[in-house]
Amino acid sequence: HPDVVLLPNAANAPLLKPLKAARIPTAIHLDGLESKREKWRGAGAKYYQWAESAAVRWGQEVIADAEAIADYVAATYGRTCVVIPYGASVIEPGADRLHEIDAVESGYHLVVARFEPENHVLEAVHAYRSSIETRPLLVVGSAPYSQWYVDNVRAAAAGDPRIRFLGSIYDQQLLDQLYANAVTYIHGHSVGGTNPSLLRAMGAGAPVLGYDVEFNREVTAEQAYFWSDADALTVIFDAIAAGSENATLAEYTRKGRERIAAVYQWDTVTDQYEALIQRLADSRRRP
């Protein structure tokens, strides 16, 4: 019989009523705008729409990992969220393992993402292919579903040796070195809140080319390049290839690390969760 329950993801909303009946204080984490994800189309999307509403109505506390998610909940449901983001580290991981994947320091652009439409990997590939950039595009990630989308992404890159698919990489040290030594990190995620991959890239010093949504502007404090379609991203690639953006890239590296150090530290995140748990536990003891 626990003192407090934390439920990750709005999909767990059906558990809220039984927990309330058992007089167990509960918080539920929304984990982004899940109903907008392509993989949940149809019945899955409808379930998530219901679950999001139920989580907000029934949760004693509702957690959002970004202010933009909290603003959405306030505007849509009139409910206040507790905002607790994720964390990351400011790192200098070196480059001694890049040779394992035939990469060199400051010699490539990087995408790290699941191959899903809302992550805009296809647009990133199209944009790069249309650019004059000669440094390769390294694409890390895969998808356990959405094979049609994976096929489209690979078809878009077919015949272009500059575009390399590395699959999923679970070696943390190697992935950190990829982030840290990239010319840019292309972040196409559009429906999450605070994205852990974006935080890791910023902490490693990768300048961000971010899809233009409020979540990415919030996390980067707008210290990044933003794009909303492949054509706009191609323009950014071309400017970087021409060398006209070198000073801005260096500035975004510095500002990204400063942002992680100031706002997205794990000790602060855990302190916030500890305070939330204590508040919930105290509420149970009140008569």
Secondary structure as GFF3:
##gff-version 3
##sequence-region A 1 287
A	DSSP	beta_strand	5	8	.	.	.	ID=ss1
A	DSSP	three_ten_helix	10	15	.	.	.	ID=ss2
A	DSSP	alpha_helix	16	21	.	.	.	ID=ss3
A	DSSP	beta_strand	26	29	.	.	.	ID=ss4
A	DSSP	three_ten_helix	34	36	.	.	.	ID=ss5
A	DSSP	three_ten_helix	38	40	.	.	.	ID=ss6
A	DSSP	alpha_helix	43	58	.	.	.	ID=ss7
A	DSSP	beta_strand	61	64	.	.	.	ID=ss8
A	DSSP	alpha_helix	67	77	.	.	.	ID=ss9
A	DSSP	beta_strand	82	83	.	.	.	ID=ss10
A	DSSP	three_ten_helix	98	101	.	.	.	ID=ss11
A	DSSP	beta_strand	109	112	.	.	.	ID=ss12
A	DSSP	three_ten_helix	117	119	.	.	.	ID=ss13
A	DSSP	alpha_helix	121	129	.	.	.	ID=ss14
A	DSSP	beta_strand	137	140	.	.	.	ID=ss15
A	DSSP	alpha_helix	147	157	.	.	.	ID=ss16
A	DSSP	beta_strand	163	167	.	.	.	ID=ss17
A	DSSP	alpha_helix	172	180	.	.	.	ID=ss18
A	DSSP	beta_strand	184	187	.	.	.	ID=ss19
A	DSSP	alpha_helix	196	203	.	.	.	ID=ss20
A	DSSP	beta_strand	208	211	.	.	.	ID=ss21
A	DSSP	alpha_helix	214	220	.	.	.	ID=ss22
A	DSSP	beta_strand	225	227	.	.	.	ID=ss23
A	DSSP	alpha_helix	230	241	.	.	.	ID=ss24
A	DSSP	alpha_helix	246	263	.	.	.	ID=ss25
A	DSSP	alpha_helix	266	285	.	.	.	ID=ss26
###
